[in-house]
Amino acid sequence: MMEKFITLIRNRRGTAVLTGLFFVLALSVLVIGLDSPHEYILAYLATSILFIIMVRNWTRIRSFAILLAVSIAGIILVSGIYVEVICRIAMAIWGVDVMLGTPMKIIETVITHAILFFGPAGIVFGVVGAVTLGIMRLAAARERTDAPGTT
């Protein structure tokens, strides 16, 4: 029982450290901006930390496969919804000039950066997590069959 409690505290401490690191990186990206490749690297690091916080306790390959599928579908759906729905509704209500206005540029920038950072990170974490767990399971199965006394 005490071991479970210590593990819970250790996981909370690790999550708190990762969350703090995420906020530091995200704040630095917000303050510095996204003007050069170095800032994009900081933003990808912040996104990666956020995904690490989310997936660090996953133990099923299925969870990583779902993350991969949702990331791919999310990239397609969000970009399609923006182009085919949001832009067309805005143009129908306010005319073509609204596409050159500041509010639509802000919406476009937010959606573009969400797709740019969360989509690839989800794909990478989905693939790497599924492959890693698959290799670990195969190694464990091979170890069980190679154990002495099992033939």
C-alpha positions as CSV (number, residue, x, y, z in Angstrom):
1,M,0.0,0.0,0.0
2,M,2.8,2.4,0.9
3,E,4.5,1.6,-2.5
4,K,1.4,2.7,-4.4
5,F,1.2,5.9,-2.4
6,I,4.9,6.7,-3.1
7,T,4.3,6.0,-6.8
8,L,1.3,8.3,-6.8
9,I,3.3,11.1,-5.2
10,R,6.2,10.6,-7.6
11,N,3.8,10.7,-10.5
12,R,2.2,13.9,-9.2
13,R,5.7,15.5,-8.7
14,G,6.7,14.5,-12.2
15,T,3.5,15.8,-13.6
16,A,3.9,19.1,-11.7
17,V,7.5,19.5,-13.0
18,L,6.4,18.8,-16.6
19,T,3.5,21.2,-16.2
20,G,5.7,23.9,-14.9
21,L,8.1,23.3,-17.8
22,F,5.3,23.5,-20.3
23,F,4.1,26.8,-18.9
24,V,7.6,28.3,-19.0
25,L,8.1,27.2,-22.6
26,A,4.6,28.4,-23.6
27,L,5.1,31.7,-21.9
28,S,8.4,32.2,-23.6
29,V,6.8,31.4,-27.0
30,L,4.0,34.0,-26.2
31,V,6.5,36.6,-25.2
32,I,9.1,36.0,-27.9
33,G,6.7,35.2,-30.8
34,L,7.0,32.9,-33.7
35,D,9.3,34.7,-36.1
36,S,12.3,32.4,-36.5
37,P,13.0,28.7,-36.4
38,H,14.2,28.9,-32.8
39,E,10.8,30.0,-31.7
40,Y,9.2,27.2,-33.6
41,I,11.5,24.7,-31.8
42,L,10.4,26.2,-28.5
43,A,6.7,25.8,-29.5
44,Y,7.3,22.2,-30.6
45,L,9.0,21.5,-27.3
46,A,6.1,23.0,-25.4
47,T,3.6,20.9,-27.4
48,S,5.7,17.8,-26.8
49,I,5.8,18.4,-23.1
50,L,2.0,18.7,-23.2
51,F,1.7,15.4,-25.0
52,I,4.2,13.8,-22.6
53,I,2.0,14.8,-19.7
54,M,-1.0,13.3,-21.4
55,V,0.5,10.0,-22.5
56,R,3.1,9.2,-19.9
57,N,0.8,6.7,-18.1
58,W,-0.7,5.0,-21.1
59,T,0.0,1.3,-21.2
60,R,-2.2,0.1,-24.2
61,I,-1.2,0.2,-27.9
62,R,-4.8,1.0,-28.7
63,S,-4.6,4.3,-26.9
64,F,-1.6,5.4,-29.1
65,A,-3.4,4.1,-32.2
66,I,-6.4,6.2,-31.3
67,L,-4.2,9.3,-30.8
68,L,-2.6,8.7,-34.2
69,A,-6.0,8.4,-35.9
70,V,-7.5,11.4,-34.2
71,S,-4.4,13.5,-35.0
72,I,-4.6,12.6,-38.7
73,A,-8.4,13.1,-38.8
74,G,-8.1,16.3,-36.8
75,I,-5.7,17.9,-39.2
76,I,-8.0,17.1,-42.2
77,L,-11.2,18.1,-40.4
78,V,-10.1,21.3,-38.8
79,S,-8.5,22.6,-42.0
80,G,-11.5,21.6,-44.0
81,I,-13.9,23.1,-41.5
82,Y,-12.0,26.4,-41.6
83,V,-11.8,26.6,-45.4
84,E,-15.2,25.2,-46.3
85,V,-17.4,26.4,-43.4
86,I,-15.9,29.3,-41.4
87,C,-14.6,31.2,-44.4
88,R,-17.7,30.7,-46.5
89,I,-20.1,31.7,-43.6
90,A,-18.0,34.8,-42.9
91,M,-18.0,35.8,-46.6
92,A,-21.7,35.2,-46.9
93,I,-22.5,37.4,-43.9
94,W,-19.9,40.2,-44.2
95,G,-18.7,39.9,-47.8
96,V,-15.4,39.1,-49.4
97,D,-13.6,42.0,-47.6
98,V,-13.9,40.2,-44.3
99,M,-11.2,37.8,-45.3
100,L,-8.6,40.6,-45.3
101,G,-9.7,41.9,-41.9
102,T,-7.9,41.5,-38.6
103,P,-10.4,39.1,-36.9
104,M,-10.3,36.6,-39.7
105,K,-6.5,36.8,-39.8
106,I,-6.4,36.1,-36.1
107,I,-8.7,33.1,-36.5
108,E,-6.7,31.8,-39.4
109,T,-3.4,32.2,-37.5
110,V,-4.8,30.4,-34.4
111,I,-6.2,27.5,-36.5
112,T,-3.0,27.2,-38.6
113,H,-0.8,27.1,-35.6
114,A,-3.0,24.6,-33.8
115,I,-2.8,22.3,-36.8
116,L,0.9,23.0,-37.2
117,F,1.8,22.1,-33.6
118,F,-0.8,19.6,-32.4
119,G,-1.2,17.5,-35.5
120,P,2.4,16.4,-36.1
121,A,3.0,16.0,-32.4
122,G,0.0,13.7,-32.1
123,I,1.1,11.7,-35.1
124,V,4.7,11.4,-33.8
125,F,3.6,10.4,-30.2
126,G,1.0,8.0,-31.6
127,V,3.5,6.2,-33.8
128,V,6.4,6.2,-31.4
129,G,4.2,5.2,-28.5
130,A,2.6,2.3,-30.4
131,V,5.9,1.0,-31.8
132,T,7.6,1.3,-28.4
133,L,4.9,-0.6,-26.6
134,G,4.8,-3.2,-29.4
135,I,8.5,-3.8,-29.1
136,M,8.3,-4.0,-25.3
137,R,5.5,-6.5,-25.5
138,L,7.3,-8.6,-28.1
139,A,10.5,-8.6,-25.9
140,A,8.5,-9.6,-22.8
141,A,6.8,-12.4,-24.7
142,R,10.2,-13.6,-26.1
143,E,11.6,-13.4,-22.6
144,R,8.8,-15.6,-21.2
145,T,9.3,-18.2,-23.9
146,D,13.1,-18.2,-23.4
147,A,12.8,-18.6,-19.6
148,P,14.4,-21.7,-18.2
149,G,11.9,-24.5,-17.5
150,T,9.4,-23.5,-20.2
151,T,9.5,-25.6,-23.3
